[in-house]
Amino acid sequence: MIEIRELKTINEMEQIQELEFKVWGTQAIPTHQTLTAVKNGGIMVGAFTRECLIGFSYGFAGFRDGKSYLCSHMLGIDEAYRSQGIGEKLKLTQREIAIVKGFDLMKWTFDPLETRNGYLNLTKLNGICDTYIENCYGEMQNVFNQGLPSDRFELHWHLTSPYVVKKHVPKIERTATLSTLTLNKAGFPIFVAGKDQKLDQPAYSVAVPKDFQSLKATNQELAMDWRLQTRIQFQRLFNAGYAVVRLQPDETYNEYIMVKKEMLSLGGEPQ
């Protein structure tokens, strides 16, 4: 039985530190920072089994262009409990608390080549992305990120919009293929760009590897090529007014699906 609850005490912040180090192997955020954040509009949510902390989601108040939002900075799950839907439960609880606190928008970043995160953030939670940040955090040294530019999608979760509340699925009759992949003799995925085309179709797809961590661990040069090639494709689409709305799994690869942002019901209607 997994219990999800909001965390507010110094003891709970210390438990977060321990799990953070266990997940990423890097120096944890100081408790004085996390405690101050949750006392001033931030939200820390923990997942417990038998009072043992196994996951958390941490966010603090953000402000940009006259608009306040919750910046959801970290989501970490103990390795032994991954792929059990805990991340989704943490985010949904975080959303409920955020709405009570007065937020209608949440933002966070994730690596577009880490498709497990993409599936949760886009397909399950109905977040969208139309912002690509090159080398967002500089050179990162933790086990998940070292060796490559830390490019990120900036995800926008419109908490009270019809798109999120009613779990809208964009109507897509077909997608134009912007890039695909093939496998080399060693079985590694190779990026294959489609022919250059004017971006005027209702929807596009971009293929990405199914397990980027394994690829990176075995062929760093090929992983770098995926980073740079997909960077170009996503930036082209975002500059043309498209937003990523879905991560579609396939047997040997995954696809991101993009539509015109104007197609989405993102108005802040109350829940």
N, C-alpha and C positions, 0 to 999 in steps of 0.2 A: 504494500500500500504506500503510494507516494503522496506526501503532504506538501502543498505549495502555500507559502505564507510570506507576507512582507516582513523584512528585517529592519530593526531600528537601533539595537543596543551595541555597545562597544564589544561585548562578548561575541555577538553575532558577526560583527565586522572582522574580528580576529579569526573566526571560523572561515570566513570568506577568503582571508589572506592565505590560510593553509591550503584551501582547495585551489586557489588561483595558482600557487606555486606548483601544486601537483599536476595541474592541467598543462601549464605552459613552461614550467621550469625556469622562470625568470623572476626577478624581484617583484614582489606584490605591491599594490597600491597601499600607501600608508593608511592606517585606520583613522587618523585625524582628518584625512581628506574625505574618505567615504562617509564617515559619521557626520561631518559638516554638510556634505551634499544631501544626505537623506533628511537632515533637519531643515533644509532650505529648498524644498521642491523636488529633490532627487528621489529615486525609488530603487530599493534593493529588494529583490525577491529571491527566496531560497527554496530549493526542493529537498525534502528530507525523507529518509526511510528509517524508521525506528530511531528518530532523533539524530541520525547521522546525516550531515549535509553532503549531498551528492551533486548539486547543481545550483547555479545562481545566474541572475540577470541583473545588471547594474546600469542605471541611467541617471543623468543629472539634467537640470534645466539648461536649455540653450536659447539663443536669441539671434535672429538674423533678419535683416531687411524689414524691421518693424514687426516681426512675427516671433512669438515664443513657441517652443516645442520641447519635447523630451528627447534628449540625445542619449540613446541607448548604447552605451559604450562597450559593454562586455557581456558575453554569454558563455559560460563554461560548464561542462558536464564531466563528471568523473568517468574515465574511460570504461569502467566496468558497467556503466549504466547508459551508454550511448545507444542510439537507434531504438529507443523505447518510447518516443514521443514526449520526453521530458522537456526538451527545448520548446516545443509548441505550447505546452502547459504553462511554462514560465512566461512566455511572451503574452499569452492570453490573460494571465493574471496581471502582468505588468500593464497591459492595455486597460483593464478594468480600473486599476488604481489610478492610472494616468488621467482617465476621463473624470473620475471623482475629483482629482486635483485641479481640473480645468484645462487640461491639454486636449487638443483635437488632432495633433500631429506628432508622430514619433519618427526620428531618423536614426539610422545606424549604417555602418559600412560593412561590406564583406567582400572577400576575394571572388571575382566572377568565375575563376577556374575551380573553386571549391564548390562543386555542384550540390553536395548535401545541404549546404547552407542556402544555396539558391532555391532548392526545392521547398525548403521550409519557408523562406522569406517571401517567395513569389507565389508558388502554387498553393501552399497551405494557408498562408496568412493574408494573401491578397495585397501584399506590398507591391510597389512599382519602383522602377529606377529609370531616370533619364539623365543621370550625372555620373561621369567617369572621372576619377581622380588618379592621376599618374603618381606613382611612388608616394602614396598618401602618408606613410609613417617613416619614410626613409628606409635605411637598411635595418631589418629586424633580425634578431639573433635566436629567437625561439625555434623549436623544432619544426613548427608548421610553416614558418615564413622565411627562414634564412636562405640566402643564395639568389633571390630574385627581387626585382623591384616590387614594392608593396602596393601594386595597383589595386584600386577598390571601386566597387559600385557604391554609390550613396543611395540607400534605400529610403523611400518615403512611405510611411504607413499612415494613411488618412483615417484616423481612428473612428470617427463618427460618420464617415461618408457612406453613401449607398453601396459603393464599390466594395467596401470592407464589411459593413453591417449585413448586407444581403448576399455577400459572397458572389458578386457578379463574375461571370466568366465571359470575357470578350468574345463576340461572335466573329469567328475566323473561318471562312470557307476554305481557304487555302493559304499557304505561305510561300513566298518566293525565297529560294535558297540563296543566301549570301555567301556561305562557305560550308564546306563539308570536311570530312576527314577520310583517310585511308590508313591501312596498317602496313608498316614496312616489314622486311624479312624477319626482324626480331620480334614482331608483334606489337611494336609501339605505334601509337596514333600519330599521323602526320597531317598537319594543317593543309587544306586544299582550298585556295581562294576561288570563288566563282568568278565568272567574267564580269568585268567592270560594267556597272549599270546605273542608270538614273534611279534614284530612290523615290519611286512614285507609286509603289504597290501598297495595298492596305496592311499587309503584314509580311514580316521577314523572319527567317530562322538563321541562327548561327550555331554550328556544331562545335562541341567542346569535349575533351576527354572525360571518360566516366570516372576515372580514379587518378586525379592529378597528383596526389601525394605519392603514389607508387611510381608514376612517371618521373617525377622530380627526383626521387630517391635513386633511380636507376639511370637516368639520362638527363643531366642538368642542361646540356646544350639544347636538346629538343624542348625541354620545359620552357627555356628562355624564348625559343622561337614561338611557342604557343602564346606566351605573354605578349610579345610585341605584335604578332599578327592579329590576335583578337583585339588588342588595344585599338588598332586602326579601324577595325570593323565596327566596334561599339561606338567609338567617337564619331564616325561618319553618321551612324544612325541617330544618335542623340542630337547631333547638330542639325539633322534634317527633321527634327520634331517627333521622333519615335521614342517610345518607352518600353523597357523590358517588363513583361507581365507574367510570364510563365517559364518554368524550367520543365521540359518534357523529356522524361527518361526513355531511352531505347535500350535494346539488348546489349549493344557494344559501344554506345556513345550517348551523349545527352545533347539536347538542343535548347537554346534560349529562343523564346518567341517574342517578337517586338510588334507593337501596333502604334498607330498615331495616338499621341497622348490625348488629343481632343475627343477620342472615342470613349474615354473612361468617365464614369460618374464619380468625380472627386469632390463635389460640393460638400460642405460640412453640415449636412442635415443631422439633427439630433437623433440619438439612438431610440 
